[in-house]
Amino acid sequence: MAAKGELLEAADKAVALYHVVYAHEGFEDAAQALFKLVQLAQERCPGKPRKLFLDIEAHRNSHGGFDADMSELQKDFLMAFLARFLTEIHCPLGHVANSKPQDDDVPAALTVSPES
């Protein structure tokens, strides 16, 4: 099993990015870690297709669904923002393949603004 936040290169086809969000981590910690992982992949393997695999430990609400932080991470951060820098996302809420070419112009930094 890969360590938290690891790049796993698969020949010349793609780079697998693997991350685990642990119970003690919140949205901002996880978002920054995922963003840095994408940056690292672009730096080490420029232009190579990136496939993200995400696991989440705990972070469940009383109904068994994900808590607000991890719902936001998967829906709003991964699907609405980070997806453009990836070819595929595999996360607990599902699998998504990017229908557009992967954007390799990864910003230098990620700023997470608190909700109003």
N, C-alpha and C positions, 0 to 999 in steps of 0.2 A: 504494500500500500504506500502511496506517495505521502510525503510529509506535507504539512499545512503550507499552502502557498508555493507549490512546486511547479516548475516547468518540466514537462515530459515530452521530449522531442521524438517524433515518430518518423524516422527516415527523412525523405524530402517532401513528404505529403503535407504534414500539418504539425502544429505544436499544440499539445494538450496542456491546459492550465487547470490545476486542481487546487481547490481551497475548501477548508472546513471552517464554518463559523461555530465557535464554541459557545456554551451557555453563558459565559461571563462577558461576551462581546456584544456590543450594541450595533446599531445601524452605521454610525460614523466609522467605527473601527473596521467593520466588515467592508464598507464601501471603499475606504482608503486602501485596504489590503488588496481588494480586487483590482482597483485602478492601478496600483503599483505593479501588480502581476502582469497586467496588460502592457504597461509601459516597458517592463523588463523583457517581455516576449518580443515586442517591436524592436527594442534595442539589440537583443541577441540574435533574433531571427527576422530581420526586416522583411515585411511583405508576405511572410509565410502565413497561410491560413491558421487562425487561432480558434481552438475549441475549448470552451470553459466548462468544467465539471465542478458543481458546487454541492456540498453537503452541509446540512445545518443540524446541530445538536441542540436538543431541548427547544427553547423558544416557542412553546405551545401555549395556547390560551385554554380556558376552561372547557371549551367545546372541541378541543383536539386540533383546531386549525393553528396556523402560525400566528404568533403575536404581531402587533402592529409594526414593530421594527423589521421583522423578517418578511412580512407581506410587502412592505414598502421597498425593501431591498430587492426582492425578486421582481415585483411588478413595475415599480417606478424607476428604480436605479438600473437594474439589469436590462429589462425589456425596453424601457423608454430612453435610456441614455447609453449604457455601455454596449448594447447589442451592435451598434454601428461599427465598433472596433473589433468585432468578432465574426466568425463565420457560423458558429453554433453555440448555443447555451443549453446545458443539461443541468437542471436544477430540480428541487423537489416539486415545484409546481408544474413542471413539464419540460419538454424539449422544443426549442425554437431554432430554426435555421434562418439565417439572414438571407432575404431575397435579393438584396443589393450587394454589390462588391464591398468587401471589408474596407473600412476607412483606416488607412495607415498613418494618418496625421493625428497621432495621439497627443493631447495637450500636455504641457509641461507639469501642470499641477491640477488637483481637484479641490474645489472649494465647496464645502457642504454648508448650505445656509439653513438656519433653523426655520421651521415652518412659522408662518405669521399667525 
